[in-house]
Amino acid sequence: MMKTVSDDLRINELDLTRAGIISVQQSALDEQNWQAEFEAGEVVYKVQGYAPRGRPFGVDADILLGLQTLFFRAGCPDSNRIRVMPLTLIQLAGMRRSGPQYVRMREALMRLSVVRWEMRSVRGRQGQTVTTGLISDLRLDDHAGLAEGSAVGLTEDGAIDVVFTLAFADSIRSGLYQMLDANLMQRLGSSSSRSLYRVIQAHRLRADDSLASNLEVTLRDWALAWGFSLGRTDAIMRTLDQAHERLVEAGYLEGVQISGRGLERTLRYTFAATQSDLELVTLLTQRGIRAPAAQLLAAEYPGRVRSAVAMLQARMNEGWQPRSVPSALADMIRKPEKYGLAELAFPSPVQSPSRRSRKVPSRPPKVESGDGVALDSRTALVSLLKVKLKRAPSPMALEAVQALSDEGVTALRSALSRPAAEGLQLAQTILNAPL
């Protein structure tokens, strides 16, 4: 596996989430300094937070994720700086376009720019301490309303200049933040559900980079990890119950068992099985994508992995040097249209078992031959492959074509539409057989 700066520093979104720096609560907290000690996933966490402008909360997490996404799309510049428009960030954060939301976003950016924390994590007798923050410099174009005492908001046509701390920027370059399932995040909808998903996924990750099949925590520990006030047990449970329901409906959780009373009650999460092809996961981890992210990508986009890997290798053979190979590969899989793999953008991601609807198996898609006769798409692909090769394909290649899924057929058609050398290299990777 490729080694990145962040593998050594271990200062990344996992630490941010595990430390509970951004509270899940939807209203502002009167906390400029706080301490928390809790246990989750057999690890004890001791956190000391410093927030001169108040502890980040609620949608602040979505705004931060939007900044990370824009930084990655900008190519992770060496300066660690990005310049973004407020409207773009509001859209990425799922916020409404209104005056109060521009005020809310400015306040969130100000909180995120100054928050820092110390975290010590202990597993058995082995411990680690980090002290870090997120943003080193921030510049905003803003304005106040006409009325005296009006709140200050961002200027819609102004700009936001953000410089990430070195360690946090490196974590984005390494692709660590992409271990979250973006499609699941969209389906969850509510901010509290997305926050719970972030927290669970962070604590679900084991020391060996595998994902636990279940996670058990006490309500006291979970409240601290989430940034809740311990005096509001009823509010905690209401928020959790709603988030649990959405996560089960989305197919992320198989179920939640709750036993006991008060803050000492126990929550046991059982995760829905993620069906990921071991061979696809290996293809991704060999190119530096961490195991949890590789499992998610292989399960969500099984028809895209081989084509993206082949495309990455072909471009690198031509001299392209991506700033981060894992990040570039993950982006190719998630957004194939950006890299000329437009055909792969059409198949929907694989839904979890609990969300799949039962459908009558469709007949193989047909295409028209030059004389108007309907042909099975696989037969047409074999003919096209023969033209590209200038000979008959091997028996193993013929067998592999017939065994392709619908997504595989689409991927192979896209590959064979390319120049011969590149197309055949992609085709061999898709078919996993000599041509």
C-alpha positions as CSV (number, residue, x, y, z in Angstrom):
1,M,0.0,0.0,0.0
2,M,1.2,3.5,-0.8
3,K,2.3,5.5,2.1
4,T,1.1,9.2,2.5
5,V,2.1,12.0,4.8
6,S,-1.2,11.6,6.7
7,D,-0.5,7.9,7.4
8,D,2.2,9.2,9.7
9,L,0.6,12.3,11.1
10,R,-2.8,10.7,11.7
11,I,-4.4,14.2,11.8
12,N,-7.4,13.9,9.6
13,E,-11.2,13.9,9.5
14,L,-11.2,10.7,11.5
15,D,-9.6,12.5,14.4
16,L,-11.9,15.4,14.0
17,T,-15.0,13.2,14.1
18,R,-13.8,10.9,16.8
19,A,-13.0,13.8,19.0
20,G,-16.6,15.2,18.6
21,I,-15.2,18.7,17.8
22,I,-18.3,19.6,15.8
23,S,-21.4,19.0,18.0
24,V,-24.4,17.4,16.4
25,Q,-26.7,19.8,18.2
26,Q,-28.6,22.2,15.9
27,S,-28.4,25.3,18.1
28,A,-25.4,27.3,19.2
29,L,-23.4,26.1,22.2
30,D,-22.1,28.4,24.9
31,E,-18.8,26.5,25.0
32,Q,-15.4,28.1,24.4
33,N,-13.5,25.5,26.3
34,W,-14.7,21.9,27.0
35,Q,-13.3,18.6,28.1
36,A,-14.7,15.1,27.4
37,E,-13.6,11.6,28.2
38,F,-15.4,8.7,26.6
39,E,-15.0,5.2,25.2
40,A,-16.0,3.8,21.8
41,G,-14.8,0.8,19.8
42,E,-12.6,-0.3,22.7
43,V,-10.6,3.0,22.6
44,V,-10.7,5.7,25.3
45,Y,-10.6,9.3,24.1
46,K,-9.6,12.3,26.2
47,V,-10.4,15.6,24.5
48,Q,-9.7,19.2,25.4
49,G,-11.3,21.7,23.0
50,Y,-10.6,25.4,22.5
51,A,-13.2,27.5,20.6
52,P,-12.9,31.3,21.1
53,R,-15.9,31.9,18.9
54,G,-17.9,29.0,20.3
55,R,-17.9,25.3,19.6
56,P,-18.8,24.4,15.9
57,F,-22.2,22.6,15.6
58,G,-24.8,21.3,13.3
59,V,-24.4,22.3,9.7
60,D,-20.8,23.5,10.3
61,A,-19.8,19.9,9.5
62,D,-21.5,20.1,6.1
63,I,-19.8,23.4,5.4
64,L,-16.4,21.9,6.3
65,L,-17.1,18.9,4.1
66,G,-17.9,21.3,1.2
67,L,-14.6,23.1,1.7
68,Q,-12.7,19.8,1.6
69,T,-14.5,18.8,-1.6
70,L,-13.7,22.2,-3.3
71,F,-10.1,21.9,-2.2
72,F,-9.8,18.5,-3.8
73,R,-11.5,19.6,-7.0
74,A,-9.0,22.5,-7.2
75,G,-6.2,19.9,-7.3
76,C,-5.1,20.2,-3.7
77,P,-2.8,23.2,-4.4
78,D,0.6,23.3,-2.7
79,S,-0.3,26.6,-1.0
80,N,-3.2,24.8,0.9
81,R,-5.3,27.8,-0.2
82,I,-8.6,27.9,-2.1
83,R,-10.8,30.7,-3.2
84,V,-14.5,29.9,-3.4
85,M,-17.8,31.7,-4.0
86,P,-20.4,31.7,-1.2
87,L,-23.1,30.4,-3.4
88,T,-21.0,27.4,-4.4
89,L,-20.4,26.5,-0.8
90,I,-24.0,27.0,0.2
91,Q,-25.1,24.6,-2.5
92,L,-22.5,22.0,-1.5
93,A,-23.6,22.2,2.1
94,G,-27.2,21.7,1.2
95,M,-28.3,25.1,2.6
96,R,-31.0,27.4,1.3
97,R,-30.0,30.5,-0.7
98,S,-31.2,33.3,1.7
99,G,-29.8,36.2,3.7
100,P,-29.9,34.4,7.0
101,Q,-28.1,31.5,5.5
102,Y,-25.2,33.7,4.4
103,V,-25.0,35.0,8.0
104,R,-25.1,31.4,9.3
105,M,-22.3,30.4,6.9
106,R,-20.1,33.3,7.9
107,E,-20.5,32.5,11.6
108,A,-19.7,28.8,10.8
109,L,-16.5,29.7,8.9
110,M,-15.4,31.9,11.8
111,R,-15.9,29.1,14.3
112,L,-14.1,26.6,12.1
113,S,-11.2,29.0,11.6
114,V,-10.2,29.3,15.2
115,V,-11.2,26.0,16.8
116,R,-8.3,23.8,18.1
117,W,-8.2,20.7,20.2
118,E,-6.0,18.2,22.0
119,M,-6.9,14.5,21.8
120,R,-5.4,11.5,23.5
121,S,-6.6,8.1,22.3
122,V,-5.7,5.0,24.2
123,R,-6.1,1.4,23.1
124,G,-4.9,-1.0,25.8
125,R,-1.5,0.5,26.9
126,Q,-0.8,2.2,23.6
127,G,-1.7,5.9,23.3
128,Q,-1.3,8.9,21.0
129,T,-1.8,12.6,21.5
130,V,-2.5,15.2,18.8
131,T,-2.9,19.0,19.0
132,T,-4.2,20.6,15.8
133,G,-6.8,22.8,14.1
134,L,-8.4,23.0,10.6
135,I,-7.8,26.5,9.1
136,S,-4.7,28.6,9.4
137,D,-6.0,31.7,7.5
138,L,-9.4,33.0,6.5
139,R,-10.5,36.0,4.5
140,L,-14.1,36.9,3.8
141,D,-16.0,39.5,1.8
142,D,-18.9,40.4,4.1
143,H,-21.4,43.1,4.9
144,A,-24.0,44.1,7.5
145,G,-27.6,45.0,6.9
146,L,-28.9,48.5,6.9
147,A,-30.5,48.4,10.3
148,E,-28.4,49.2,13.3
149,G,-27.2,46.0,15.0
150,S,-27.9,43.9,11.9
151,A,-26.0,40.6,11.6
152,V,-22.9,40.4,9.4
153,G,-23.3,38.1,6.4
154,L,-21.2,37.0,3.4
155,T,-21.4,39.1,0.2
156,E,-23.1,36.8,-2.3
157,D,-20.8,37.9,-5.2
158,G,-17.8,38.2,-3.0
159,A,-15.2,35.5,-2.2
160,I,-14.0,33.2,0.6
161,D,-10.3,32.6,0.9
162,V,-9.4,29.6,3.0
163,V,-5.9,28.3,3.9
164,F,-6.0,24.8,5.6
165,T,-3.4,23.8,8.1
166,L,-0.7,21.7,6.6
167,A,-1.7,18.5,8.3
168,F,-5.4,18.9,7.4
169,A,-4.6,19.7,3.8
170,D,-2.4,16.6,3.6
171,S,-5.3,14.5,4.9
172,I,-7.4,15.7,1.9
173,R,-4.6,15.0,-0.5
174,S,-4.4,11.4,0.8
175,G,-8.1,11.0,0.1
176,L,-8.9,10.0,3.8
177,Y,-12.0,12.2,3.9
178,Q,-13.5,10.3,0.9
179,M,-14.1,7.2,3.0
180,L,-17.6,8.5,3.6
181,D,-20.3,7.3,1.1
182,A,-21.4,10.5,-0.7
183,N,-24.5,8.8,-2.1
184,L,-25.6,7.7,1.4
185,M,-25.0,11.2,2.7
186,Q,-27.4,12.6,0.1
187,R,-30.1,10.0,0.9
188,L,-29.9,10.6,4.6
189,G,-31.1,14.2,4.2
190,S,-31.1,15.6,7.8
191,S,-28.0,17.1,9.3
192,S,-28.3,15.0,12.5
193,S,-28.5,11.8,10.4
194,R,-25.4,12.7,8.5
195,S,-23.6,13.6,11.7
196,L,-24.4,10.3,13.3
197,Y,-23.2,8.5,10.1
198,R,-19.9,10.4,10.3
199,V,-19.4,9.5,14.0
200,I,-20.4,5.9,13.6
201,Q,-18.2,5.3,10.6
202,A,-15.2,7.0,12.3
203,H,-15.5,4.8,15.4
204,R,-16.3,1.7,13.3
205,L,-12.8,1.7,11.7
206,R,-10.4,-0.6,13.5
207,A,-6.7,-0.2,14.0
208,D,-6.0,-2.7,11.1
209,D,-8.2,-0.6,8.7
210,S,-11.0,-3.1,8.7
211,L,-14.6,-2.2,9.4
212,A,-16.3,-3.7,12.5
213,S,-19.6,-5.6,11.9
214,N,-21.0,-4.1,15.1
215,L,-20.3,-1.3,17.6
216,E,-21.3,-1.1,21.2
217,V,-21.3,2.2,23.2
218,T,-23.0,3.6,26.3
219,L,-25.3,6.6,25.9
220,R,-23.1,8.6,28.1
221,D,-20.0,8.0,25.9
222,W,-22.0,8.5,22.7
223,A,-23.4,11.8,23.9
224,L,-19.9,13.1,24.7
225,A,-18.6,11.8,21.3
226,W,-21.5,13.6,19.6
227,G,-21.1,16.8,21.6
228,F,-24.4,16.6,23.5
229,S,-25.1,18.0,27.0
230,L,-25.4,15.1,29.4
231,G,-28.3,16.8,31.1
232,R,-30.6,16.4,28.2
233,T,-31.2,12.6,27.9
234,D,-34.6,12.9,26.4
235,A,-33.3,15.3,23.6
236,I,-30.4,12.9,23.0
237,M,-32.7,10.0,22.5
238,R,-35.1,11.9,20.3
239,T,-32.3,12.9,18.0
240,L,-30.8,9.4,18.0
241,D,-34.1,7.7,17.3
242,Q,-34.7,9.8,14.2
243,A,-31.2,9.3,12.9
244,H,-31.3,5.5,13.6
245,E,-34.5,5.2,11.6
246,R,-33.0,7.0,8.6
247,L,-29.8,4.9,8.7
248,V,-31.8,1.7,8.8
249,E,-34.0,2.8,6.0
250,A,-30.9,3.8,3.9
251,G,-29.5,0.3,4.4
252,Y,-26.4,1.4,6.4
253,L,-27.6,-0.2,9.7
254,E,-29.1,-3.6,10.0
255,G,-30.5,-2.6,13.4
256,V,-29.9,-1.0,16.8
257,Q,-30.4,-2.7,20.1
258,I,-30.9,-0.5,23.2
259,S,-30.9,-1.8,26.7
260,G,-30.7,-0.3,30.2
261,R,-31.8,3.1,31.5
262,G,-30.6,6.6,31.6
263,L,-27.1,7.6,30.5
264,E,-25.9,4.1,31.3
265,R,-28.1,2.4,28.7
266,T,-26.2,0.5,26.0
267,L,-26.5,1.0,22.2
268,R,-25.4,-1.9,20.0
269,Y,-25.2,-1.1,16.3
270,T,-25.3,-3.9,13.8
271,F,-24.1,-2.9,10.3
272,A,-25.7,-4.1,7.1
273,A,-23.4,-6.4,5.1
274,T,-21.4,-4.6,2.4
275,Q,-21.1,-6.8,-0.7
276,S,-17.8,-5.8,-2.2
277,D,-15.7,-8.0,-4.5
278,L,-12.4,-8.9,-2.9
279,E,-10.6,-8.6,-6.2
280,L,-11.9,-5.1,-6.8
281,V,-11.0,-4.1,-3.2
282,T,-7.5,-5.4,-3.8
283,L,-7.1,-3.4,-7.1
284,L,-7.9,-0.3,-5.1
285,T,-5.8,-0.9,-2.0
286,Q,-2.8,-1.8,-4.2
287,R,-3.1,1.8,-5.5
288,G,-3.1,3.4,-2.1
289,I,-6.8,3.6,-1.3
290,R,-7.3,2.7,2.3
291,A,-9.3,-0.5,2.9
292,P,-12.6,1.0,4.3
293,A,-12.8,3.4,1.3
294,A,-11.9,0.6,-1.1
295,Q,-14.7,-1.5,0.3
296,L,-17.2,1.3,-0.1
297,L,-16.1,2.1,-3.7
298,A,-16.1,-1.6,-4.7
299,A,-19.6,-2.1,-3.3
300,E,-21.1,1.1,-4.6
301,Y,-19.5,1.1,-8.1
302,P,-18.5,-2.4,-9.0
303,G,-18.9,-1.7,-12.8
304,R,-16.6,1.2,-12.7
305,V,-13.5,0.0,-10.8
306,R,-11.6,-1.9,-13.5
307,S,-12.2,0.8,-16.1
308,A,-11.0,3.6,-13.7
309,V,-7.9,1.6,-12.8
310,A,-7.1,1.0,-16.4
311,M,-7.7,4.6,-17.3
312,L,-5.5,5.8,-14.4
313,Q,-2.7,3.5,-15.5
314,A,-3.0,4.4,-19.2
315,R,-2.7,8.1,-18.3
316,M,0.2,7.6,-16.0
317,N,2.0,5.6,-18.8
318,E,1.5,8.7,-21.0
319,G,3.3,10.9,-18.4
320,W,0.4,12.2,-16.2
321,Q,1.4,12.4,-12.6
322,P,-1.6,13.0,-10.3
323,R,-0.9,14.8,-7.1
324,S,-2.4,11.9,-5.2
325,V,-2.9,8.6,-6.9
326,P,-5.5,7.4,-4.4
327,S,-7.5,10.6,-4.6
328,A,-7.4,10.6,-8.4
329,L,-8.6,7.0,-8.7
330,A,-11.4,7.6,-6.2
331,D,-12.5,10.6,-8.2
332,M,-12.4,8.7,-11.5
333,I,-14.7,6.1,-10.0
334,R,-17.1,8.6,-8.4
335,K,-17.1,11.1,-11.4
336,P,-16.1,9.2,-14.5
337,E,-17.5,11.8,-16.9
338,K,-14.6,14.2,-15.8
339,Y,-12.1,11.7,-17.3
340,G,-13.8,10.7,-20.5
341,L,-15.5,7.7,-19.1
342,A,-18.9,9.3,-19.6
343,E,-20.7,6.0,-20.3
344,L,-19.9,4.8,-16.8
345,A,-21.6,7.8,-15.3
346,F,-25.1,6.5,-16.2
347,P,-25.4,3.3,-14.1
348,S,-26.7,4.1,-10.6
349,P,-24.6,3.1,-7.6
350,V,-25.4,-0.3,-6.1
351,Q,-28.0,0.1,-3.4
352,S,-27.7,-1.8,-0.1
353,P,-29.7,-5.1,0.1
354,S,-32.4,-3.6,2.2
355,R,-33.1,-0.8,-0.4
356,R,-33.1,-2.9,-3.5
357,S,-36.4,-3.5,-5.2
358,R,-37.3,-6.8,-6.7
359,K,-37.5,-6.5,-10.5
360,V,-38.1,-9.0,-13.2
361,P,-34.8,-9.7,-14.8
362,S,-34.5,-7.7,-18.1
363,R,-33.5,-9.3,-21.3
364,P,-30.0,-8.4,-22.6
365,P,-30.0,-5.0,-24.3
366,K,-30.2,-5.0,-28.1
367,V,-28.4,-2.8,-30.6
368,E,-29.0,-2.4,-34.3
369,S,-26.5,-3.7,-36.8
370,G,-25.8,-1.7,-39.9
371,D,-28.6,-3.4,-41.9
372,G,-31.2,-2.8,-39.2
373,V,-31.1,-6.3,-37.7
374,A,-31.3,-6.4,-33.9
375,L,-28.2,-7.8,-32.3
376,D,-27.5,-8.9,-28.7
377,S,-25.2,-6.2,-27.3
378,R,-22.6,-8.8,-26.3
379,T,-22.5,-10.1,-29.9
380,A,-22.0,-6.6,-31.1
381,L,-19.2,-6.0,-28.6
382,V,-17.5,-9.2,-29.8
383,S,-17.6,-7.9,-33.4
384,L,-16.2,-4.6,-32.3
385,L,-13.5,-6.3,-30.3
386,K,-12.6,-8.4,-33.4
387,V,-12.2,-5.2,-35.4
388,K,-10.0,-3.6,-32.8
389,L,-7.8,-6.7,-32.5
390,K,-7.8,-7.4,-36.2
391,R,-8.3,-11.0,-35.3
392,A,-10.7,-13.2,-33.4
393,P,-10.7,-12.7,-29.6
394,S,-9.4,-15.5,-27.4
395,P,-11.8,-18.1,-26.1
396,M,-11.4,-16.7,-22.6
397,A,-12.2,-13.2,-23.7
398,L,-15.3,-14.5,-25.5
399,E,-16.4,-16.2,-22.3
400,A,-15.7,-13.1,-20.2
401,V,-17.8,-10.9,-22.6
402,Q,-20.8,-13.2,-22.2
403,A,-20.4,-13.1,-18.4
404,L,-20.4,-9.3,-18.2
405,S,-23.0,-7.5,-16.1
406,D,-25.0,-4.7,-17.7
407,E,-22.6,-2.2,-16.1
408,G,-19.7,-4.2,-17.6
409,V,-21.3,-4.1,-21.0
410,T,-21.5,-0.3,-20.7
411,A,-17.9,-0.1,-19.6
412,L,-16.6,-2.3,-22.4
413,R,-18.6,-0.4,-25.0
414,S,-17.1,2.9,-23.7
415,A,-13.6,1.4,-23.7
416,L,-13.8,0.1,-27.3
417,S,-15.0,3.5,-28.5
418,R,-11.5,4.8,-27.7
419,P,-8.3,4.6,-29.9
420,A,-7.2,1.0,-30.4
421,A,-4.2,0.8,-28.0
422,E,-6.0,2.6,-25.1
423,G,-9.3,0.9,-25.7
424,L,-7.8,-2.6,-25.8
425,Q,-5.9,-2.0,-22.6
426,L,-9.1,-0.9,-20.9
427,A,-10.9,-3.9,-22.4
428,Q,-8.4,-6.4,-21.0
429,T,-8.7,-4.9,-17.6
430,I,-12.6,-5.0,-17.7
431,L,-12.7,-8.6,-19.0
432,N,-9.8,-9.7,-16.7
433,A,-8.8,-12.1,-19.5
434,P,-6.2,-12.2,-22.3
435,L,-7.6,-10.8,-25.5
